């Protein structure tokens, strides 16, 4: 039995998981907060702290169960800029920093059309191209010092192997830097003066290299330990089902972001104004996708409360029509620049959390419809453990909803980059609730009011 150690960096937490071949079970998962350092020179991520954490636990994982391969998955909208010696040319910018907005007009004059990239114009630094443009314009000496740009999963691959790459999934995640139709860099790379500095694009399941000898000595792993190229996190959630499913289906990757990806769906004209875009799968395919910041919205409304809704709360929410209308976070998603509103104030914490779960499910269904999704809906990540969310999503999905059996879908998908012959992970059907007619009526009212 082989074990894959997966570096998994989400916007909220950095994780290391040990995944078992065959069962695809996460034997061990350890986490640390992905805290943003305030600066100087601007808000940036704690790459040094993450590195020490990963090395410590790689050593511990190898002692406990053995590590036979390493894979990496991270959030998108991120790259690391390196100098000629492979050190940081500048700290890794937090994509939620508003700095790039100050040069938005200049950047808009450079960026390619949506028809070329499938990448909508997004706020802050959510377009990686906007980050690079802002950094070059505002950080003295950076352009002269910059030698290499690697997308974020491949930064960790570089540290582990000494080999550089970008993965096609990360490049295809609303960066403005990739043409998904032709499978090559977009015209923006030349316009930014970055030709020759972007690391070469590779498939996520390719072998990046083997563990550096000094790290093998430090961790106890074999110096022949293979390291995959690595993958963007929502595409890691999609990957197991690309390997093992046929026909139409969709995958909903949940976490800080909720990303809805449709395979084999209806033909659509993507609407970039509603955060509909094209992702690029691990097989290089353009995938219609839509998203909103659902995990962040949950935190904003829940404020740490975990009060379980009672049957009385459920009856009251349905009878009184207690709803959240979009959007809790108006900077992204299908209802941008719309301000959240309660139709009726909740009377208990349970009512508030129930209405929140149903709001998130209805936002998810809106995103699925915008991508032309057909077939069953597979939910990955923390929302797969929210029964009220699943109730509403299931009654609104004609072919049903399913949940992944694994705790961390991104880690499973990333591990499969090294275990391509393993069977796809198991799923469970989300049961339809007894009051499904009432939930459908509630959803119909929400949809009507959300469109106003």
C-alpha positions as CSV (number, residue, x, y, z in Angstrom):
1,X,0.0,0.0,0.0
2,X,1.4,3.4,-1.0
3,X,0.9,6.7,0.7
4,X,0.9,10.2,-0.9
5,X,1.6,13.3,1.2
6,X,-0.5,16.2,-0.1
7,X,0.3,19.8,0.5
8,X,-3.1,21.5,0.3
9,X,-3.2,25.3,0.8
10,X,-6.6,26.9,0.8
11,X,-7.3,30.6,1.4
12,X,-8.2,29.9,5.0
13,X,-5.9,27.1,6.1
14,X,-2.8,25.3,4.9
15,X,-2.9,21.5,5.3
16,X,-0.8,18.4,4.9
17,X,-2.7,15.2,4.4
18,X,-1.5,11.6,4.1
19,X,-3.7,9.8,1.6
20,X,-3.8,6.0,1.2
21,X,-3.8,4.3,-2.2
22,X,-6.9,2.2,-3.0
23,X,-9.2,3.5,-0.3
24,X,-8.2,7.2,-1.0
25,X,-8.7,7.7,2.8
26,X,-6.9,10.5,4.5
27,X,-5.0,8.7,7.2
28,X,-3.8,12.0,8.8
29,X,-4.6,15.6,8.3
30,X,-2.8,18.5,10.0
31,X,-3.5,22.2,9.5
32,X,-2.3,25.7,10.2
33,X,-4.0,29.0,9.6
34,X,-3.1,30.7,6.2
35,X,-2.7,34.0,8.0
36,X,-2.0,37.0,5.8
37,X,0.9,39.2,7.0
38,X,0.0,42.8,6.9
39,X,3.3,44.0,5.4
40,X,5.5,45.7,4.5
41,X,5.5,46.1,1.5
42,X,1.9,44.9,1.2
43,X,-0.3,42.1,2.6
44,X,1.4,38.8,1.8
45,X,1.4,35.1,2.7
46,X,3.6,33.4,5.2
47,X,5.5,31.1,2.8
48,X,8.4,30.6,5.2
49,X,6.1,29.5,8.0
50,X,4.2,27.1,5.7
51,X,7.5,25.6,4.6
52,X,8.7,24.8,8.1
53,X,5.3,23.3,8.9
54,X,5.3,21.1,5.8
55,X,8.8,19.8,6.4
56,X,8.1,19.0,10.1
57,X,5.0,17.0,9.3
58,X,6.5,15.3,6.2
59,X,9.1,13.9,8.6
60,X,6.4,12.9,11.1
61,X,4.2,11.3,8.4
62,X,7.1,9.3,7.1
63,X,7.8,7.9,10.6
64,X,4.2,7.1,11.2
65,X,3.1,5.5,7.9
66,X,5.7,6.1,5.2
67,X,5.5,8.7,2.3
68,X,5.9,7.3,-1.2
69,X,5.0,10.4,-3.2
70,X,4.2,14.1,-2.8
71,X,1.5,16.1,-4.5
72,X,0.4,19.7,-4.2
73,X,-2.8,21.7,-4.5
74,X,-3.4,25.3,-3.7
75,X,-5.9,28.1,-4.2
76,X,-5.8,30.0,-7.4
77,X,-5.3,33.7,-8.3
78,X,-1.7,33.3,-7.1
79,X,1.9,33.0,-8.3
80,X,5.3,33.4,-6.8
81,X,7.9,35.7,-8.3
82,X,11.5,34.5,-8.1
83,X,14.9,36.0,-8.8
84,X,17.7,34.4,-10.8
85,X,18.9,32.4,-7.7
86,X,15.3,31.0,-7.1
87,X,14.7,33.2,-4.0
88,X,11.6,35.5,-3.6
89,X,11.9,38.5,-5.9
90,X,9.0,40.0,-3.9
91,X,6.6,38.7,-1.2
92,X,3.6,36.7,-2.5
93,X,0.7,39.2,-2.8
94,X,-2.6,38.4,-1.1
95,X,-5.2,38.5,-3.9
96,X,-7.7,40.3,-1.7
97,X,-5.4,43.3,-1.4
98,X,-7.2,46.2,-3.2
99,X,-3.9,47.7,-4.5
100,X,-4.3,46.5,-8.1
101,X,-7.6,48.4,-8.3
102,X,-5.7,51.7,-8.3
103,X,-4.3,50.8,-11.8
104,X,-7.5,49.2,-13.1
105,X,-7.9,51.5,-16.1
106,X,-4.3,50.9,-17.2
107,X,-4.7,47.1,-16.8
108,X,-8.0,47.1,-18.6
109,X,-6.3,48.6,-21.6
110,X,-3.9,45.7,-21.7
111,X,-6.0,42.6,-20.8
112,X,-7.4,40.4,-23.6
113,X,-11.1,40.0,-24.3
114,X,-13.1,37.3,-22.5
115,X,-13.4,35.5,-25.9
116,X,-9.7,34.8,-25.8
117,X,-9.3,33.8,-22.2
118,X,-12.7,32.8,-20.8
119,X,-11.6,34.9,-17.8
120,X,-14.0,37.6,-16.5
121,X,-12.7,40.9,-15.1
122,X,-12.7,40.4,-11.3
123,X,-12.1,42.7,-8.3
124,X,-8.9,43.3,-6.4
125,X,-6.2,40.9,-7.5
126,X,-8.4,38.0,-8.5
127,X,-7.1,38.2,-12.0
128,X,-3.5,37.2,-11.6
129,X,-2.5,39.3,-14.6
130,X,-3.8,42.4,-12.6
131,X,-1.5,41.4,-9.7
132,X,1.5,41.1,-12.0
133,X,0.8,44.4,-13.7
134,X,0.4,46.2,-10.3
135,X,3.6,44.7,-8.8
136,X,5.7,45.6,-11.8
137,X,4.4,49.2,-11.7
138,X,4.7,49.7,-7.9
139,X,7.7,47.7,-6.6
140,X,11.0,49.4,-7.4
141,X,13.6,47.2,-9.1
142,X,11.2,44.2,-9.4
143,X,11.2,44.1,-13.2
144,X,15.0,44.0,-13.3
145,X,15.3,41.5,-10.5
146,X,12.5,39.1,-11.7
147,X,13.7,35.9,-13.4
148,X,10.9,33.4,-13.0
149,X,7.2,33.3,-12.3
150,X,5.6,30.0,-11.1
151,X,2.0,29.4,-10.3
152,X,1.4,28.7,-6.6
153,X,1.3,24.9,-6.5
154,X,4.5,24.8,-8.4
155,X,6.3,27.1,-5.9
156,X,6.1,24.2,-3.4
157,X,7.2,21.8,-6.2
158,X,10.2,24.1,-6.9
159,X,11.1,24.1,-3.2
160,X,10.8,20.3,-3.1
161,X,12.5,19.4,-6.4
162,X,14.4,22.3,-7.8
163,X,12.3,22.1,-11.0
164,X,10.1,24.9,-12.3
165,X,6.7,24.8,-14.0
166,X,3.2,26.3,-14.1
167,X,0.2,24.0,-14.2
168,X,-2.5,24.5,-16.9
169,X,-5.3,24.4,-14.3
170,X,-3.8,27.3,-12.3
171,X,-3.1,29.3,-15.5
172,X,-6.7,28.6,-16.6
173,X,-8.3,29.9,-13.4
174,X,-9.3,33.5,-14.3
175,X,-5.7,34.7,-14.6
176,X,-6.1,36.5,-18.0
177,X,-2.8,34.8,-18.9
178,X,-4.1,31.6,-20.6
179,X,-5.9,30.8,-23.8
180,X,-7.9,27.7,-23.0
181,X,-9.0,27.1,-26.6
182,X,-5.4,26.9,-27.8
183,X,-3.8,25.6,-24.7
184,X,-1.1,28.3,-24.5
185,X,-0.3,31.6,-22.9
186,X,-2.6,34.5,-23.9
187,X,-1.4,37.7,-25.6
188,X,-1.3,39.3,-22.1
189,X,2.1,37.7,-21.3
190,X,3.8,39.6,-24.1
191,X,1.9,42.8,-23.3
192,X,3.2,42.7,-19.7
193,X,6.8,42.1,-20.9
194,X,6.9,38.6,-19.2
195,X,7.8,36.4,-22.2
196,X,10.5,34.0,-21.1
197,X,9.8,34.6,-17.4
198,X,6.7,32.4,-17.0
199,X,7.8,28.9,-16.1
200,X,6.7,26.3,-18.8
201,X,3.1,25.1,-18.6
202,X,2.6,21.4,-17.8
203,X,-0.2,18.9,-17.1
204,X,-0.9,18.6,-13.4
205,X,-0.4,14.8,-13.4
206,X,3.1,14.9,-14.9
207,X,6.1,14.2,-12.9
208,X,7.8,17.5,-11.8
209,X,10.8,15.8,-10.3
210,X,12.2,14.0,-7.3
211,X,12.9,15.2,-3.8
212,X,16.0,17.2,-3.4
213,X,18.8,15.2,-1.6
214,X,19.1,17.7,1.2
215,X,15.4,17.5,1.9
216,X,15.5,13.7,1.8
217,X,18.2,13.8,4.5
218,X,16.2,16.3,6.6
219,X,12.8,14.5,6.4
220,X,14.0,10.8,6.1
221,X,12.1,10.3,2.8
222,X,13.8,8.7,-0.1
223,X,15.6,11.0,-2.5
224,X,13.7,9.1,-5.2
225,X,10.3,10.3,-3.9
226,X,8.4,11.6,-6.9
227,X,6.6,14.9,-6.8
228,X,3.8,15.7,-9.2
229,X,3.4,19.0,-11.0
230,X,0.4,19.9,-8.8
231,X,-3.0,21.4,-9.4
232,X,-5.4,24.3,-8.7
233,X,-7.6,23.2,-5.7
234,X,-11.1,23.3,-7.3
235,X,-9.7,21.3,-10.2
236,X,-8.3,18.8,-7.7
237,X,-11.9,18.3,-6.5
238,X,-13.0,17.7,-10.1
239,X,-10.1,15.4,-11.1
240,X,-11.3,12.1,-9.5
241,X,-14.6,12.3,-11.3
242,X,-12.9,13.1,-14.6
243,X,-11.1,9.8,-14.2
244,X,-14.1,7.7,-13.2
245,X,-17.4,9.2,-14.5
246,X,-19.1,9.5,-17.8
247,X,-22.1,11.4,-19.0
248,X,-23.2,14.8,-17.6
249,X,-22.5,15.7,-14.0
250,X,-21.2,18.7,-12.0
251,X,-18.9,19.1,-9.1
252,X,-19.3,21.7,-6.4
253,X,-16.1,22.4,-4.6
254,X,-16.8,24.2,-1.3
255,X,-14.5,26.1,1.1
256,X,-13.8,29.8,1.3
257,X,-15.0,29.7,-2.3
258,X,-17.8,27.7,-3.8
259,X,-16.8,26.7,-7.3
260,X,-19.4,25.0,-9.5
261,X,-18.0,23.1,-12.5
262,X,-20.2,21.5,-15.2
263,X,-19.2,18.5,-17.4
264,X,-21.4,17.5,-20.3
265,X,-23.9,20.2,-19.7
266,X,-26.0,22.3,-22.0
267,X,-24.3,24.7,-24.3
268,X,-24.2,28.2,-22.8
269,X,-22.9,31.6,-23.5
270,X,-20.8,32.4,-20.4
271,X,-21.8,35.7,-18.8
272,X,-18.7,37.2,-17.2
273,X,-20.8,39.8,-15.4
274,X,-22.2,37.0,-13.3
275,X,-18.9,35.4,-12.5
276,X,-19.3,32.7,-15.0
277,X,-15.9,31.7,-16.5
278,X,-14.0,28.8,-18.1
279,X,-11.7,26.8,-15.9
280,X,-9.3,24.3,-17.4
281,X,-9.4,20.7,-16.2
282,X,-6.4,18.5,-15.5
283,X,-7.0,17.0,-18.9
284,X,-6.7,20.5,-20.5
285,X,-10.4,20.8,-21.2
286,X,-12.3,24.1,-20.9
287,X,-14.9,23.6,-18.2
288,X,-17.8,26.1,-17.7
289,X,-17.7,27.2,-14.1
290,X,-19.3,29.8,-11.8
291,X,-18.5,30.7,-8.2
292,X,-19.2,32.8,-5.2
293,X,-17.4,33.2,-1.9
294,X,-19.8,30.9,0.0
295,X,-17.5,30.0,2.9
296,X,-16.7,33.6,3.6
297,X,-20.4,34.4,3.4
298,X,-21.2,31.7,5.9
299,X,-18.6,33.1,8.4
300,X,-19.9,36.6,8.0
301,X,-23.5,35.6,8.9
302,X,-22.8,32.8,11.4
303,X,-20.1,34.7,13.3
304,X,-19.0,31.4,14.9
305,X,-22.5,30.3,16.0
306,X,-23.1,26.6,15.6
307,X,-26.7,26.5,17.1
308,X,-28.5,23.6,15.3
309,X,-31.9,24.6,13.9
310,X,-34.8,22.8,15.6
311,X,-38.0,21.5,13.9
312,X,-39.7,24.6,15.3
313,X,-37.1,26.8,13.6
314,X,-37.6,25.0,10.3
315,X,-41.4,25.4,10.5
316,X,-41.0,29.1,11.4
317,X,-38.6,29.8,8.5
318,X,-40.9,28.2,6.0
319,X,-44.1,29.8,7.4
320,X,-42.7,33.3,7.8
321,X,-40.5,33.2,4.7
322,X,-37.3,34.1,6.5
323,X,-34.7,34.5,3.7
324,X,-31.4,36.1,2.9
325,X,-31.5,37.8,-0.5
326,X,-28.2,38.2,-2.3
327,X,-25.5,39.1,-1.9
328,X,-23.7,38.7,1.4
329,X,-20.4,39.4,-0.4
330,X,-21.3,41.7,-3.3
331,X,-17.8,41.8,-4.9
332,X,-18.2,38.4,-6.6
333,X,-20.7,35.8,-7.7
334,X,-23.9,35.8,-9.7
335,X,-25.4,38.9,-8.0
336,X,-22.5,41.4,-7.9
337,X,-23.1,44.9,-6.6
338,X,-26.3,43.7,-4.9
339,X,-26.7,44.3,-1.2
340,X,-27.8,41.5,1.1
341,X,-31.2,41.9,2.8
342,X,-33.4,39.8,5.1
343,X,-37.0,39.4,3.9
344,X,-38.0,38.9,7.5
345,X,-35.7,39.0,10.5
346,X,-35.0,35.6,12.1
347,X,-36.3,35.2,15.7
348,X,-33.7,32.6,16.9
349,X,-30.1,31.7,16.1
350,X,-31.4,28.4,14.6
351,X,-33.6,30.3,12.2
352,X,-30.7,32.5,11.1
353,X,-28.4,29.5,10.4
354,X,-31.1,27.6,8.6
355,X,-31.9,30.5,6.3
356,X,-28.2,30.9,5.8
357,X,-27.7,27.3,4.7
358,X,-30.7,27.5,2.3
359,X,-29.3,30.8,0.9
360,X,-26.0,29.1,0.2
361,X,-27.7,26.2,-1.5
362,X,-29.8,28.5,-3.7
363,X,-26.7,30.5,-4.6
364,X,-25.1,27.2,-5.6
365,X,-28.0,26.2,-7.7
366,X,-28.0,29.6,-9.4
367,X,-24.3,29.0,-10.3
368,X,-25.0,25.5,-11.6
369,X,-27.8,26.8,-13.8
370,X,-25.6,29.5,-15.2
371,X,-23.0,26.9,-16.3
372,X,-25.7,24.7,-18.0
373,X,-25.2,21.9,-15.5
374,X,-27.0,18.6,-16.1
375,X,-26.9,15.3,-14.3
376,X,-26.1,14.7,-10.6
377,X,-24.4,17.3,-8.5
378,X,-21.4,16.1,-6.4
379,X,-20.6,18.3,-3.4
380,X,-17.1,18.3,-2.0
381,X,-15.7,20.0,1.1
382,X,-17.2,21.3,4.3
383,X,-20.7,22.1,2.8
384,X,-21.0,18.3,2.2
385,X,-21.5,18.0,6.0
386,X,-24.3,20.6,6.2
387,X,-27.5,18.6,6.0
388,X,-29.7,21.7,5.6
389,X,-27.7,22.9,2.7
390,X,-27.9,19.5,1.1
391,X,-31.7,19.3,1.6
392,X,-32.3,22.5,-0.4
393,X,-29.7,21.6,-3.1
394,X,-31.2,18.1,-3.5
395,X,-34.8,19.3,-4.0
396,X,-33.6,21.9,-6.5
397,X,-31.5,19.4,-8.5
398,X,-33.5,17.2,-10.9
399,X,-30.9,14.4,-11.0
400,X,-30.1,14.6,-7.3
401,X,-27.2,15.6,-5.2
402,X,-24.4,13.4,-3.9
403,X,-21.6,14.0,-1.3
404,X,-18.0,12.8,-1.4
405,X,-17.2,10.2,1.2
406,X,-13.7,11.7,1.8
407,X,-13.2,14.6,4.2
408,X,-10.9,16.6,1.9
409,X,-11.8,16.3,-1.7
410,X,-8.9,18.5,-2.8
411,X,-6.4,16.2,-1.1
412,X,-8.0,13.1,-2.8
413,X,-7.8,14.7,-6.2
414,X,-4.2,15.8,-5.7
415,X,-3.2,12.4,-4.5
416,X,-4.7,10.8,-7.6
417,X,-2.2,12.8,-9.7
418,X,0.3,10.3,-8.4
419,X,-2.1,7.3,-8.3
420,X,-3.9,7.7,-11.7
421,X,-4.9,4.0,-11.8
422,X,-6.9,4.1,-8.5
423,X,-10.7,3.9,-8.6
424,X,-12.7,7.2,-8.2
425,X,-13.8,8.0,-4.6
426,X,-17.2,6.8,-3.4
427,X,-20.2,9.2,-3.1
428,X,-23.4,9.0,-1.1
429,X,-26.8,10.3,-2.3
430,X,-28.1,13.3,-0.4
431,X,-31.6,12.2,0.9
432,X,-34.6,14.2,-0.1
433,X,-36.4,15.7,3.0
434,X,-40.0,14.9,3.9
435,X,-41.0,18.6,3.5
436,X,-39.5,18.9,0.0
437,X,-42.7,20.5,-1.5
438,X,-42.4,23.3,1.1
439,X,-38.7,23.7,0.3
440,X,-39.5,24.0,-3.4
441,X,-42.1,26.6,-2.8
442,X,-39.6,28.5,-0.6
443,X,-37.0,28.3,-3.4
444,X,-39.4,29.6,-5.9
445,X,-40.1,32.7,-3.8
446,X,-36.4,33.2,-3.2
447,X,-35.7,33.0,-7.0
448,X,-38.4,35.5,-7.8
449,X,-37.2,38.0,-5.2
450,X,-33.6,37.5,-6.0
451,X,-34.3,38.6,-9.6
452,X,-36.0,41.8,-8.6
